[in-house]
Amino acid sequence: MTNLTPASLELFTALANDAGNWNGTPMFEGGQKEKGNLADLKKKGLLKTQTEEGCTWVFFTEEGKAFGEANGIDMTYAYICKPRVAA
Protein backbone atom coordinates (compact mmCIF):
# COMPACT_ATOMS: atom_id res chain seq x y z
CA MET A 1 0.00 0.00 0.00
CA THR A 2 1.18 3.52 -0.77
CA ASN A 3 2.08 5.64 2.24
CA LEU A 4 1.26 9.33 1.98
CA THR A 5 1.91 12.23 4.27
CA PRO A 6 -1.26 13.68 5.81
CA ALA A 7 -0.95 16.71 3.50
CA SER A 8 -0.59 14.57 0.35
CA LEU A 9 -3.56 12.43 1.42
CA GLU A 10 -5.60 15.58 2.03
CA LEU A 11 -4.76 16.87 -1.46
CA PHE A 12 -5.54 13.50 -3.08
CA THR A 13 -8.89 13.37 -1.30
CA ALA A 14 -9.75 16.96 -2.27
CA LEU A 15 -8.91 16.30 -5.93
CA ALA A 16 -10.92 13.07 -5.99
CA ASN A 17 -13.89 14.80 -4.34
CA ASP A 18 -13.68 17.65 -6.86
CA ALA A 19 -13.46 15.38 -9.91
CA GLY A 20 -17.23 15.34 -10.41
CA ASN A 21 -17.21 19.11 -10.87
CA TRP A 22 -14.69 18.88 -13.74
CA ASN A 23 -15.87 15.91 -15.81
CA GLY A 24 -13.46 13.64 -13.95
CA THR A 25 -10.31 15.74 -14.39
CA PRO A 26 -10.11 18.29 -11.57
CA MET A 27 -8.07 21.45 -11.91
CA PHE A 28 -5.17 21.87 -9.50
CA GLU A 29 -5.23 25.31 -7.88
CA GLY A 30 -2.70 24.89 -5.09
CA GLY A 31 0.18 27.03 -3.96
CA GLN A 32 3.88 26.20 -3.68
CA LYS A 33 3.37 23.87 -0.69
CA GLU A 34 0.64 21.94 -2.46
CA LYS A 35 2.81 21.64 -5.58
CA GLY A 36 5.17 19.54 -3.48
CA ASN A 37 2.30 17.29 -2.45
CA LEU A 38 1.16 17.08 -6.08
CA ALA A 39 4.69 16.03 -7.09
CA ASP A 40 4.59 13.37 -4.34
CA LEU A 41 1.31 11.97 -5.70
CA LYS A 42 2.74 11.89 -9.22
CA LYS A 43 5.99 10.26 -8.07
CA LYS A 44 3.99 7.54 -6.32
CA GLY A 45 2.04 6.87 -9.53
CA LEU A 46 -1.38 7.91 -8.23
CA LEU A 47 -2.03 10.60 -10.82
CA LYS A 48 -0.70 12.46 -13.83
CA THR A 49 -1.08 16.09 -14.80
CA GLN A 50 -1.34 18.14 -17.95
CA THR A 51 -0.89 21.89 -18.10
CA GLU A 52 -2.83 23.73 -20.74
CA GLU A 53 -3.28 27.51 -21.08
CA GLY A 54 -1.94 28.04 -17.57
CA CYS A 55 -4.24 25.47 -15.93
CA THR A 56 -3.03 22.19 -14.46
CA TRP A 57 -5.48 19.31 -14.90
CA VAL A 58 -5.31 16.09 -12.88
CA PHE A 59 -5.81 12.60 -14.30
CA PHE A 60 -5.99 9.65 -11.91
CA THR A 61 -4.17 6.42 -12.71
CA GLU A 62 -5.44 2.90 -12.12
CA GLU A 63 -3.18 2.87 -9.05
CA GLY A 64 -4.74 6.12 -7.87
CA LYS A 65 -8.23 4.73 -8.28
CA ALA A 66 -7.32 1.59 -6.34
CA PHE A 67 -5.64 3.66 -3.62
CA GLY A 68 -8.68 5.91 -3.28
CA GLU A 69 -11.12 3.03 -3.10
CA ALA A 70 -8.93 1.20 -0.54
CA ASN A 71 -9.03 4.33 1.62
CA GLY A 72 -12.79 4.84 1.37
CA ILE A 73 -12.57 7.73 -1.12
CA ASP A 74 -15.38 7.88 -3.68
CA MET A 75 -13.67 7.55 -7.08
CA THR A 76 -16.93 7.37 -9.06
CA TYR A 77 -16.37 10.61 -10.95
CA ALA A 78 -12.60 10.41 -11.36
CA TYR A 79 -11.38 10.05 -14.94
CA ILE A 80 -8.91 7.16 -14.99
CA CYS A 81 -6.12 7.48 -17.55
CA LYS A 82 -5.22 4.18 -19.15
CA PRO A 83 -1.59 3.22 -19.75
CA ARG A 84 -0.49 3.58 -23.34
CA VAL A 85 0.05 0.34 -25.19
CA ALA A 86 2.71 0.21 -27.90
CA ALA A 87 1.33 -0.68 -31.30
Residue frames as qw, qx, qy, qz and C-alpha x, y, z in Angstrom:
[[0.000, 0.888, 0.459, 0.000, 0.00, 0.00, 0.00],
 [0.370, 0.555, -0.022, 0.745, 1.18, 3.52, -0.77],
 [0.420, -0.597, -0.426, 0.535, 2.08, 5.64, 2.24],
 [0.192, 0.707, 0.197, 0.652, 1.26, 9.33, 1.98],
 [0.162, -0.014, -0.435, 0.886, 1.91, 12.23, 4.27],
 [0.123, 0.607, 0.666, -0.415, -1.26, 13.68, 5.81],
 [0.167, 0.630, -0.084, -0.754, -0.95, 16.71, 3.50],
 [0.134, 0.216, -0.780, -0.572, -0.59, 14.57, 0.35],
 [0.007, 0.351, 0.936, -0.028, -3.56, 12.43, 1.42],
 [0.141, 0.651, 0.412, -0.622, -5.60, 15.58, 2.03],
 [0.199, 0.503, -0.386, -0.747, -4.76, 16.87, -1.46],
 [0.074, -0.003, -0.935, -0.347, -5.54, 13.50, -3.08],
 [0.063, 0.497, 0.822, -0.272, -8.89, 13.37, -1.30],
 [0.171, 0.651, 0.151, -0.724, -9.75, 16.96, -2.27],
 [0.174, 0.363, -0.619, -0.675, -8.91, 16.30, -5.93],
 [0.053, -0.175, -0.969, -0.165, -10.92, 13.07, -5.99],
 [0.090, 0.591, 0.667, -0.446, -13.89, 14.80, -4.34],
 [0.176, 0.648, -0.054, -0.739, -13.68, 17.65, -6.86],
 [0.211, -0.092, 0.817, 0.528, -13.46, 15.38, -9.91],
 [0.226, 0.572, 0.789, 0.015, -17.23, 15.34, -10.41],
 [0.092, 0.857, 0.184, -0.472, -17.21, 19.11, -10.87],
 [0.057, 0.706, -0.490, -0.509, -14.69, 18.88, -13.74],
 [0.855, 0.358, -0.221, -0.304, -15.87, 15.91, -15.81],
 [0.981, -0.127, -0.038, 0.138, -13.46, 13.64, -13.95],
 [0.683, 0.236, -0.114, 0.682, -10.31, 15.74, -14.39],
 [0.306, -0.892, -0.260, 0.209, -10.11, 18.29, -11.57],
 [0.377, 0.776, -0.157, 0.480, -8.07, 21.45, -11.91],
 [0.681, -0.313, -0.341, 0.567, -5.17, 21.87, -9.50],
 [0.027, 0.873, 0.092, 0.478, -5.23, 25.31, -7.88],
 [0.743, -0.576, -0.176, 0.292, -2.70, 24.89, -5.09],
 [0.034, -0.959, 0.280, 0.000, 0.18, 27.03, -3.96],
 [0.323, 0.644, -0.686, 0.104, 3.88, 26.20, -3.68],
 [0.399, -0.302, 0.786, -0.363, 3.37, 23.87, -0.69],
 [0.808, 0.250, 0.397, -0.356, 0.64, 21.94, -2.46],
 [0.626, 0.645, -0.398, -0.182, 2.81, 21.64, -5.58],
 [0.000, 0.485, -0.856, 0.177, 5.17, 19.54, -3.48],
 [0.586, 0.046, 0.711, -0.387, 2.30, 17.29, -2.45],
 [0.759, 0.543, 0.010, -0.358, 1.16, 17.08, -6.08],
 [0.381, 0.631, -0.674, -0.048, 4.69, 16.03, -7.09],
 [0.303, -0.271, 0.862, -0.302, 4.59, 13.37, -4.34],
 [0.736, 0.285, 0.458, -0.409, 1.31, 11.97, -5.70],
 [0.672, 0.648, -0.273, -0.232, 2.74, 11.89, -9.22],
 [0.118, 0.583, -0.798, 0.093, 5.99, 10.26, -8.07],
 [0.417, -0.097, 0.842, -0.328, 3.99, 7.54, -6.32],
 [0.039, -0.048, -0.862, -0.503, 2.04, 6.87, -9.53],
 [0.164, 0.478, 0.757, -0.415, -1.38, 7.91, -8.23],
 [0.376, 0.836, 0.325, -0.232, -2.03, 10.60, -10.82],
 [0.523, 0.153, 0.335, 0.769, -0.70, 12.46, -13.83],
 [0.075, 0.770, 0.246, -0.585, -1.08, 16.09, -14.80],
 [0.470, 0.431, 0.444, 0.630, -1.34, 18.14, -17.95],
 [0.095, -0.612, -0.170, 0.767, -0.89, 21.89, -18.10],
 [0.301, 0.484, 0.605, 0.555, -2.83, 23.73, -20.74],
 [0.004, -0.722, -0.221, -0.656, -3.28, 27.51, -21.08],
 [0.035, -0.501, 0.452, -0.738, -1.94, 28.04, -17.57],
 [0.774, -0.315, 0.182, -0.518, -4.24, 25.47, -15.93],
 [0.082, 0.328, -0.939, 0.066, -3.03, 22.19, -14.46],
 [0.817, -0.084, -0.160, -0.547, -5.48, 19.31, -14.90],
 [0.340, -0.377, 0.833, -0.220, -5.31, 16.09, -12.88],
 [0.789, 0.138, -0.465, -0.378, -5.81, 12.60, -14.30],
 [0.677, -0.436, 0.536, -0.255, -5.99, 9.65, -11.91],
 [0.311, 0.372, -0.853, -0.194, -4.17, 6.42, -12.71],
 [0.777, -0.205, -0.551, -0.223, -5.44, 2.90, -12.12],
 [0.532, -0.047, -0.623, 0.572, -3.18, 2.87, -9.05],
 [0.096, -0.138, 0.241, -0.956, -4.74, 6.12, -7.87],
 [0.662, -0.235, -0.304, -0.644, -8.23, 4.73, -8.28],
 [0.767, -0.163, -0.613, 0.097, -7.32, 1.59, -6.34],
 [0.328, 0.050, -0.511, 0.793, -5.64, 3.66, -3.62],
 [0.319, -0.209, 0.056, -0.923, -8.68, 5.91, -3.28],
 [0.762, -0.232, -0.411, -0.443, -11.12, 3.03, -3.10],
 [0.690, -0.079, -0.632, 0.345, -8.93, 1.20, -0.54],
 [0.220, -0.043, -0.437, 0.871, -9.03, 4.33, 1.62],
 [0.063, 0.623, 0.718, -0.304, -12.79, 4.84, 1.37],
 [0.062, 0.467, -0.128, -0.873, -12.57, 7.73, -1.12],
 [0.642, 0.567, 0.471, -0.213, -15.38, 7.88, -3.68],
 [0.252, -0.353, 0.577, 0.692, -13.67, 7.55, -7.08],
 [0.510, 0.551, 0.655, -0.083, -16.93, 7.37, -9.06],
 [0.364, 0.910, 0.142, -0.136, -16.37, 10.61, -10.95],
 [0.315, -0.695, 0.489, 0.421, -12.60, 10.41, -11.36],
 [0.748, 0.603, -0.226, -0.164, -11.38, 10.05, -14.94],
 [0.766, -0.398, 0.463, 0.202, -8.91, 7.16, -14.99],
 [0.387, 0.731, -0.471, -0.308, -6.12, 7.48, -17.55],
 [0.986, 0.045, 0.161, 0.009, -5.22, 4.18, -19.15],
 [0.469, -0.536, 0.515, 0.477, -1.59, 3.22, -19.75],
 [0.529, 0.646, -0.327, -0.443, -0.49, 3.58, -23.34],
 [0.853, -0.033, 0.511, 0.100, 0.05, 0.34, -25.19],
 [0.064, -0.520, 0.590, 0.615, 2.71, 0.21, -27.90],
 [0.779, 0.435, 0.010, -0.451, 1.33, -0.68, -31.30]]
